[in-house]
Every structure is written in C-alpha cells, then in structure tokens.
Amino acid sequence: MKAAVVTFPGSNCDRDLAVAFERAGFQVSRVWHKDTSLPAGVDVVGVPGGFSFGDYLRCGAIAAQSPIAAAIRGHAGRGGYVLGICNGFQVLTEMQLLPGALMRNAGLKFICKTIGLQVATTDSAFTSGYAKGQQIAVPVAHHDGNYTIDADGLAALQAEDRVAFRYSQNPNGSAADIAGVLSANRRVLGMMPHPERVVDAKAGGTDGAALFASLMGGMALA
C-alpha cells in the first residue's frame, strides 16, 4: 500500500506521520504543497499537523488553497483515503472534505498534553483495529481545536455513526466532546489528537499504532 504525506510551509509533524505510515508497512512518498499531482498509485494521503502558513487568516485556510489541494480533493472524490491530523484536520474542513470548523480553544490557551480518548466507532478502516468504547491515550497539541458544527450537522454525524473519537475529558470545548470525524463515505478522517506520536513504546506509547495498522488492513480488504 502507498501513502503520500504532504508538507506545507510550517508543517512540523510530517516526518512523524511518514514514520508512522512506514512502521505500519506503507511505502511512503513525500509531497510538497506546490506539487500539482500525487504520486501514481497512492492509496492514502496524510495531511500532517503543524502551523501551515503560520496559521495566517484561519488555521488551514491558505493550505486549503495550495496547488496540491485540488489533487487531494480529487483523490478523496474518487474514494481514496485521507487522514488529516491536527492542522491537517483544520485543512480538511477548509477544503470542505469534512463538515464543521475548528475554532479557538474554549480556554483561549494552547494545550499540549497526553489526553484520554474514547473510540466512538469501529466502522471505518481507521478505527477497526480498536474496540468500540476503548479508552486510549493520545497527545494533543493545539490552540484551535474546538470542533464546532451546527445542530443539524451534529445530528447527522451522530445518526450516521461518523464520530470517530471523543475526548474522555473535553480539553477545548468541542461539540459533543468530538475529537475526530469521518466523511460520509468513511474514507476521510480528521482528528485533533496525534496518533503518529504514539506508535513506538520507546517514544511514549503505542496507542496510535492500531490506527495505522487497521488502515493498512482495511485498505487491503477494500
């Protein structure tokens, strides 16, 4: 399976994401934001965390207009998998590949700590390696992680079982404790916590490894 990890000016988790994909068995290509196409045969695109374009205007707003954005939209439109983490989640909402928006944290402070997550659904290639309701520990590092969506949009996410992860203790004011959401076809995942930072016990934990392993397995069966 092939993964592509996109780098924008200000990305700082792109190498971590590439390593997480590699550890799960993916062949990884690196893509610069000024590229206009993805490598041939890519199965999943990773949009990493960081501060793309310095979070100028709105987090992810400029990155969503980069030359590579059209290729990412096209990949998703063809049913390809996309994983956006932290700033990558913000980019995917700005691209309108996922509903809602990420607003300033309710406490108006940058949050950087390991936090408890609950696996809200296992009905996706990203989460099938977990048990529904499983509690995992994953780091967060964000200033604008307050997931916001209107009442109808929230009702649709919940009715369609598209909430992937919820915070055990909400750190940022996100609606319904949402930490990650899936697209309607369940092949695009955006999440604020950083699973790529917990794929190696020597680096602090392994609770994120199942996401990348289950993605590999789920894509192989698709």
Secondary structure, DSSP 8 states (H G I E B T S, - for coil): -EEEEEE-TTB-SHHHHHHHHHHTT-EEEEEETT-SS--TT--EEEE--B-GGGG-SSTTTTGGGSTTHHHHHHHHHTT-EEEEETHHHHHHHHTTSSSSEEE--TTSS-EEEEEEEEE----STTTTTS-TT-EEEEEEEESS-EEE--HHHHHHHHHTT-EEEEESS-SS--GGGEEEEE-TTS-EEEESS-GGGSSBGGGTB-TTHHHHHHHHHHHHH-
